[in-house]
Amino acid sequence: MDVRTDGVVLKARPYGERDMILTLLTPEHGRITALARSVGKNKKQSVLYAQNFVFSHYLLFKGKGMYIVDSAEVAEPFYGLRNDLSRLALAQYIADVAAKCGEESDAAALCSLLLNSLYLLSETDLDAELIKLVFEAKYCIAEGVFPEVICNVCGGGEPVKWSFRNGFCCETCGDGYPITAGMVSALRHILANEGKKAYLFSMNEDSFRYLSKLLSDYVAFVTDTEFPSLAYYKSLLL
Ligand SMILES: [Zn+2]
């Protein structure tokens, strides 16, 4: 059975002499694995499609247990990523997080978030930390694991703490990492807005750095994963 789908390469690993196994994020089928046969052998087919972060239109054949790439037409290679090591490292972290998506995730939203984040990293000079922070928050929304930004206990009080296990809570209702009113309004802004608008908020530098760290920690918590690519990205900022 043939399947036409768009897909972004999250991971590409060699398989045997000439084959590659690609982990793709697709808007219709979520995360899938596809075997790319004889990469580089067919002169009509660019090898570019089998590289990380490249977005292509695929024609796949559904084999036993795995898709097989019949053809791929590269739509966006995000060349700009290759010009900046720290933005490339961040793209790797974003792809690694996206690869953790579950069966129940909103694949279309996640795919659009991934493409948007890669585009901003590759083609603009928007602050990388801001791209990371918005990606992390929206990833958690697409996965259905971002708590409502209200007190999750009484439902009324303004949140001043964030418990990764129990959600946000007000002063009297529980414990968690302290959060400021600026962080609460930034999170509400990101949650309420799509596309470019999601990135348009301001807060002081200290709160921004702290919120950025909390979101990375929350992603590690919900995916139960420490990402070496995040540690590498951070090491490049020192
Ligand atoms: Zn409360």
Boltz pocket constraint, residues with backbone or C-beta under 6 A from the ligand:
constraints:
  - pocket:
      binder: B
      contacts: [[A, 151], [A, 152], [A, 153], [A, 154], [A, 155], [A, 156], [A, 157], [A, 169], [A, 170], [A, 171], [A, 172], [A, 173]]
      max_distance: 6.0
